[in-house]
Amino acid sequence: MEKQVHFILFLFALFCVSYIMFSEGLANGHHDKGSVKLFVFGDSYADTGNWEKFAASWKEPYGFTFPGKPAGRFSDGRVLTDYIASFLGITSPVPYTWRKTVEKSGLQFGMNFAFGGTGVFDTFINAPNMATQIDFFQQLLEEKVYTKQDLNSSIVLVSLAGNDYTTYIQRNGNFQDLPAFTTSLINQLSANLKRIHGFGVRKIAVTALQPLGCLPILTAFSSYQNCSESWNTASKFHNQKLQQAIQRMNNESGKHMYETLDLYTAFMSKLNTARLAGNLKLRSFLMPCCVGVTSNYSCGNVDKNGAKTYVVCEKPELSVFWDMVHPAQNGWHQVYSSLESSLHRLY
């Protein structure tokens, strides 16, 4: 069983590498535009275009649903950042790598430092980890791109950690010591969050870890019928340690400065709904919309002649997962719908 887990995670790591290397405002605003800024740190679940054009997020069929062409998001459309921004009544903040190509007015809603494939620690992707993303933020503050007044009306979204676990397994191969790794990961994440807090931001929202065991890259081994209970258990342990750290930091600050966004429950509530609805097979929930024509290919791959080596499902708007590791826009919408009632705590 342990060897199987290692093999699965090895495939997972290779898959994520291939995704990076080879391969607008919404309704329901709750603020007047410009009254709040959103700063984002994270991975592909939050990235809205920081990678260069060789990444899969800039290749067809990514962006198929929104905006209708590849736009740097690892999905067919909107991702978590877009939905959080929509709740705040602002346009999604500009990606960090675009900052010099947009007018100053384009920076008024904040900035997105998230890079797909990254983590709290260094991962198998050569891209800025969380600490380096915070360095970028600090540099902008030192350059007076954003002021103390800006930070007083700002919200930070932090969404990452999944890539840290796949990298750990790939490098260490020891599933039994994963709890100790989780502890070190949460400790480093906590230190990073305190550093952000020290800049003067008003509120920091941190995502709980999604149910890793339900990602298609893992459910494929059961023909998309079942989630991996061992990896969902690891996700739950991570989330328990995260919640304890958040509570501790809130107590230390004397304020309710930190919030968790429960992605795990949001995803699993959708899964449980699928199980209870007789007209929706569980396989439909766990199966990705865009897949390679064989196991040698991934969504967005083409052969040496430029011919597509992937297929896209007939109704992406009904899919929860877009590819083997990323939610579809519909999946993110479902997650957002589950989280929405708790987002008032961001004020």
C-alpha distance (Angstrom), angle and dihedral (degrees) to the residues before:
residue distance angle dihedral
M1 . . .
E2 3.81 . .
K3 3.81 91.3 .
Q4 3.78 90.1 50.1
V5 3.80 90.7 52.2
H6 3.80 91.1 50.4
F7 3.81 91.3 48.9
I8 3.79 91.8 49.8
L9 3.78 92.4 50.0
F10 3.79 91.0 46.6
L11 3.79 88.8 55.6
F12 3.79 89.5 45.4
A13 3.80 91.2 54.0
L14 3.79 93.2 47.8
F15 3.78 90.1 47.0
C16 3.80 92.5 53.5
V17 3.79 91.3 48.0
S18 3.79 90.5 53.2
Y19 3.77 90.4 50.6
I20 3.77 92.4 56.4
M21 3.77 101.6 35.9
F22 3.82 105.5 32.4
S23 3.10 119.6 21.5
E24 25.08 131.9 27.9
G25 3.27 132.2 -88.3
L26 3.84 127.6 -63.0
A27 3.76 133.2 -141.5
N28 3.81 127.8 -99.6
G29 3.80 98.7 62.6
H30 3.77 118.2 177.5
H31 3.82 99.3 -168.3
D32 3.77 135.5 48.0
K33 3.76 107.1 -98.4
G34 3.77 112.6 -89.5
S35 3.81 95.2 19.9
V36 3.80 93.2 105.5
K37 3.80 135.8 32.1
L38 3.79 126.1 -147.5
F39 3.81 121.9 -149.8
V40 3.80 115.9 -170.0
F41 3.81 130.8 -159.7
G42 3.78 121.5 179.2
D43 3.79 151.6 70.2
S44 3.81 137.8 -65.4
Y45 3.80 92.3 -48.5
A46 3.80 87.9 67.4
D47 3.83 104.3 23.2
T48 3.81 113.2 113.9
G49 3.79 99.1 -179.4
N50 3.81 115.4 -38.1
W51 3.80 95.6 129.0
E52 3.79 121.0 88.9
K53 3.78 120.6 -105.7
F54 3.83 95.6 -90.3
A55 3.82 91.2 71.2
A56 3.79 121.0 100.9
S57 3.81 89.7 -116.2
W58 3.81 87.7 70.6
K59 3.79 95.2 49.4
E60 3.79 132.5 81.0
P61 2.97 133.3 -60.8
Y62 3.84 90.8 27.9
G63 3.78 109.8 100.7
F64 3.82 89.7 27.5
T65 3.81 94.1 137.9
F66 3.81 98.4 30.7
P67 2.94 129.1 51.8
G68 3.81 87.7 -5.7
K69 3.80 95.0 -114.8
P70 3.83 136.7 50.6
A71 3.81 109.3 -66.6
G72 3.79 105.6 166.6
R73 3.81 98.3 -86.0
F74 3.80 120.9 124.0
S75 3.80 92.7 -130.4
D76 3.76 141.6 58.3
G77 3.81 87.8 -95.1
R78 3.76 142.6 -23.8
V79 3.81 122.7 10.6
L80 3.80 133.8 -158.8
T81 3.81 94.2 -77.0
D82 3.79 91.2 57.9
Y83 3.79 93.1 52.8
I84 3.80 94.5 46.9
A85 3.81 89.2 49.4
S86 3.80 90.5 49.2
F87 3.79 90.5 53.4
L88 3.80 89.0 52.8
G89 3.79 90.2 50.4
I90 3.79 95.5 -117.0
T91 3.78 138.5 110.7
S92 3.80 115.2 -98.8
P93 3.81 108.1 -84.6
V94 3.79 116.8 -102.3
P95 3.83 116.8 -96.4
Y96 3.79 112.6 -104.7
T97 3.81 94.1 -119.5
W98 3.81 89.7 57.6
R99 3.80 95.3 53.7
K100 3.82 95.3 104.5
T101 3.79 94.7 45.3
V102 3.81 98.1 56.5
E103 3.78 130.6 69.8
K104 3.78 118.1 -101.7
S105 3.80 89.7 -103.5
G106 3.80 87.1 63.2
L107 3.80 89.5 67.6
Q108 3.80 94.9 57.1
F109 3.81 95.6 98.1
G110 3.81 95.4 51.9
M111 3.79 131.0 -104.3
N112 3.80 139.6 -77.2
F113 3.82 115.2 -136.3
A114 3.84 96.0 172.6
F115 3.81 119.2 126.3
G116 3.80 122.3 -168.4
G117 3.81 113.9 -113.1
T118 3.80 96.6 24.4
G119 3.79 131.9 117.3
V120 3.77 146.8 -178.5
F121 3.81 86.6 -78.3
D122 3.79 128.1 30.1
T123 3.80 111.4 -70.1
F124 3.80 136.4 -166.9
I125 3.81 87.2 -79.7
N126 3.80 119.6 83.0
A127 3.78 96.5 -131.5
P128 3.82 137.6 109.5
N129 3.80 113.4 -65.0
M130 3.81 120.3 -148.0
A131 3.81 95.0 -84.6
T132 3.81 91.1 52.0
Q133 3.79 90.8 47.6
I134 3.80 87.5 54.4
D135 3.82 88.6 49.8
F136 3.81 87.9 57.7
F137 3.79 89.4 51.6
Q138 3.80 92.7 48.6
Q139 3.80 91.2 50.6
L140 3.80 91.0 54.7
L141 3.79 89.8 50.9
E142 3.79 91.0 50.5
E143 3.80 88.8 49.9
K144 3.83 89.0 52.5
V145 3.80 92.0 -121.1
Y146 3.81 84.5 135.5
T147 3.79 125.1 26.4
K148 3.79 134.3 -145.9
Q149 3.79 87.6 -103.1
D150 3.80 89.4 55.4
L151 3.79 90.2 53.7
N152 3.79 92.2 48.9
S153 3.81 87.8 64.4
S154 3.79 96.9 37.8
I155 3.79 136.6 108.5
V156 3.80 125.4 -156.5
L157 3.81 123.3 -148.2
V158 3.82 117.4 -160.6
S159 3.81 117.0 -172.0
L160 3.81 119.6 167.1
A161 3.84 147.5 91.0
G162 3.82 104.4 105.1
N163 3.80 92.3 93.8
D164 3.80 90.0 50.9
Y165 3.80 90.3 62.4
T166 3.79 96.0 48.2
T167 3.80 89.7 47.5
Y168 3.81 91.3 49.5
I169 3.80 92.5 53.3
Q170 3.78 92.1 44.6
R171 3.80 92.8 51.8
N172 3.80 101.6 34.7
G173 3.79 106.5 21.8
N174 3.79 92.3 -156.1
F175 3.78 112.2 126.1
Q176 3.82 92.9 174.1
D177 3.81 93.1 64.2
L178 3.79 93.2 50.7
P179 3.87 93.5 106.8
A180 3.81 90.1 59.0
F181 3.78 89.6 49.8
T182 3.81 89.8 50.2
T183 3.79 89.9 54.7
S184 3.81 92.2 52.1
L185 3.79 90.5 45.3
I186 3.81 93.3 52.3
N187 3.80 90.5 46.1
Q188 3.79 91.7 54.6
L189 3.80 92.1 43.0
S190 3.81 89.4 52.0
A191 3.80 91.4 51.4
N192 3.81 89.6 50.4
L193 3.79 91.9 49.8
K194 3.80 91.6 50.4
R195 3.79 89.0 51.5
I196 3.80 90.8 54.2
H197 3.79 90.3 46.6
G198 3.80 88.7 53.5
F199 3.79 90.6 64.0
G200 3.80 89.4 65.1
V201 3.80 104.3 -104.2
R202 3.78 115.0 160.8
K203 3.81 102.6 -136.8
I204 3.81 136.3 8.7
A205 3.81 121.1 -158.4
V206 3.81 116.9 -165.0
T207 3.78 123.0 -168.7
A208 3.76 120.3 -129.1
L209 3.79 113.6 -128.3
Q210 3.79 114.8 -84.6
P211 3.85 117.7 -121.6
L212 3.81 96.1 -82.1
G213 3.79 90.6 -169.5
C214 3.80 91.5 64.4
L215 3.80 96.1 56.2
P216 3.82 110.3 116.2
I217 3.82 91.3 -121.2
L218 3.82 86.1 68.6
T219 3.81 101.7 31.2
A220 3.81 89.8 53.5
F221 3.80 87.7 79.4
S222 3.82 88.7 65.4
S223 3.82 93.0 42.0
Y224 3.82 87.8 -100.4
Q225 3.78 91.9 -61.8
N226 3.80 103.2 113.5
C227 3.79 140.5 27.5
S228 3.80 120.8 -126.9
E229 3.79 105.4 -102.0
S230 3.80 93.1 -162.4
W231 3.79 92.3 57.6
N232 3.79 93.1 42.7
T233 3.79 87.3 53.1
A234 3.81 88.6 53.0
S235 3.81 89.5 50.8
K236 3.79 91.7 51.0
F237 3.80 92.0 49.4
H238 3.81 90.2 51.1
N239 3.79 90.4 50.2
Q240 3.79 92.4 48.7
K241 3.81 91.4 52.9
L242 3.81 90.3 44.7
Q243 3.79 92.9 52.5
Q244 3.80 90.9 49.3
A245 3.81 90.2 51.5
I246 3.80 92.1 48.1
Q247 3.78 91.8 51.2
R248 3.79 91.0 48.2
M249 3.80 93.2 50.5
N250 3.79 92.2 47.3
N251 3.80 89.4 52.5
E252 3.79 91.1 48.9
S253 3.81 93.3 49.8
G254 3.79 93.7 44.9
K255 3.79 88.2 -134.1
H256 3.80 136.7 85.0
M257 3.79 89.1 -111.0
Y258 3.82 98.4 143.4
E259 3.80 129.2 56.3
T260 3.79 133.1 -179.1
L261 3.80 123.1 -138.2
D262 3.80 106.6 -149.2
L263 3.80 103.8 -136.5
Y264 3.79 90.8 161.2
T265 3.81 94.7 61.1
A266 3.80 91.5 39.7
F267 3.81 92.4 56.1
M268 3.78 94.7 40.4
S269 3.82 93.2 48.9
K270 3.80 87.6 57.6
L271 3.80 89.8 48.3
N272 3.80 92.3 49.9
T273 3.80 90.3 48.7
A274 3.80 88.5 53.2
R275 3.78 90.4 51.1
L276 3.79 92.7 51.2
A277 3.80 95.7 44.8
G278 3.79 105.7 84.0
N279 3.79 92.4 -158.4
L280 3.81 94.2 58.1
K281 3.77 117.5 66.6
L282 3.77 118.3 -144.9
R283 3.78 88.3 -125.0
S284 3.81 88.7 63.1
F285 3.78 89.8 58.9
L286 3.78 97.7 47.4
M287 3.80 99.2 39.8
P288 3.82 117.6 95.7
C289 3.79 120.6 -127.0
C290 3.80 97.1 -138.7
V291 3.82 119.1 46.5
G292 3.78 139.2 157.3
V293 3.79 117.0 -98.3
T294 3.81 87.4 -119.0
S295 3.81 134.7 12.3
N296 3.80 88.1 -94.8
Y297 3.79 91.8 67.7
S298 3.78 137.2 58.1
C299 3.79 136.1 -157.0
G300 3.80 108.3 -67.4
N301 3.82 96.4 21.4
V302 3.80 121.6 133.9
D303 3.79 130.2 -171.1
K304 3.81 126.2 -116.0
N305 3.79 89.6 -82.7
G306 3.78 93.1 52.5
A307 3.80 94.4 -107.1
K308 3.80 116.5 145.0
T309 3.79 115.3 -101.8
Y310 3.79 94.7 -172.1
V311 3.79 138.1 68.2
V312 3.81 130.6 -142.9
C313 3.79 123.4 -146.4
E314 3.79 120.4 -112.0
K315 3.80 96.0 -112.6
P316 3.81 113.3 33.6
E317 3.79 88.1 168.0
L318 3.81 88.7 70.5
S319 3.81 97.2 46.3
V320 3.79 123.9 102.6
F321 3.81 94.5 -164.1
W322 3.79 122.8 44.7
D323 3.80 99.2 -169.7
M324 3.79 136.1 -6.8
V325 3.81 95.4 -65.9
H326 3.80 109.3 12.9
P327 3.81 131.3 75.1
A328 3.78 119.9 -121.3
Q329 3.79 120.0 -120.8
N330 3.80 87.5 -97.9
G331 3.80 89.4 53.2
W332 3.79 91.8 51.8
H333 3.79 89.8 46.7
Q334 3.79 89.5 53.5
V335 3.80 90.5 49.3
Y336 3.79 91.4 47.6
S337 3.80 91.0 49.7
S338 3.79 88.8 54.3
L339 3.81 93.1 47.1
E340 3.80 98.3 41.0
S341 3.79 97.4 89.3
S342 3.81 90.1 56.2
L343 3.80 96.9 46.3
H344 3.81 92.7 84.6
R345 3.81 85.0 80.8
L346 3.81 87.6 73.3
Y347 3.81 90.8 73.9
